[in-house]
Amino acid sequence: MGKTIDVMSLYPKDMNIYGDSGNVLTIRRRLELYGYEPVIHQYNQGDDWPDHVDLILGGGGQDSGQSKIIDDFFKRADLIRSLAFHGTPMLMICGMYQLFGEYFETVEGSRLEGIGVIGAYTIGKDVRMIGNLVEHSDDFGDIIGYENHSGQTFLREGTSPLGSVDEEGRGNNGEDFTEGARFNNVIGTYMHGSLLPKNPLIADFLIRNAVERRYGELNDGRLATDAQTPDQAAELARLDEVAAKAREVAAARPR
């Protein structure tokens, strides 16, 4: 039996739109193909928090979804902040990205406080940024996804973006050519798609950090375990080829 990795899907009932559940499926499948035993925990408001969490994934949601989870989210805020501070890898998409910041002010002027993991704040606007997007990052090369948001996020001084975009009217706020944000091993981004099937380098970044935090540094830096079979290695290579083709198609389509 392979080494276990505990993966949490955060609020999948209310924060899971535009295919964000595909990120959970991708992490689970890649863990399996590397020879690990993934255990998926779905955490919704009022649920018990699992005994162990190695990796956390959160998706996007409408303003109503954010409002539904906010009370429970703040009950878990200290724990989530502690996990983020100590290096637990996390991927937060769109609405959850916003709530990991300082606050989200809606178009109507109401304000949802965030938990302050990421040094950023979001202001709701009437203009919606939507379409396939290519951003450039130092660690992951070109990242390809689909943005669809009216909230505009501004990073505080010292907060690193996930990447940069080439055009005005795209990315975090349409003004400063940034997209997403990073803190420790936490990634926040507006990239739907799902993001991870088309961006295996980010998926493997999350997996690598989860594995090394739980089991120590990898032998020779190889993510695959001794339990990986030749068929699993071949399937992983096939998925990476599919991702490359999907990236090419998405990059050529503005919408």
Disulfide bonds with the S-S distance in Angstrom:
none
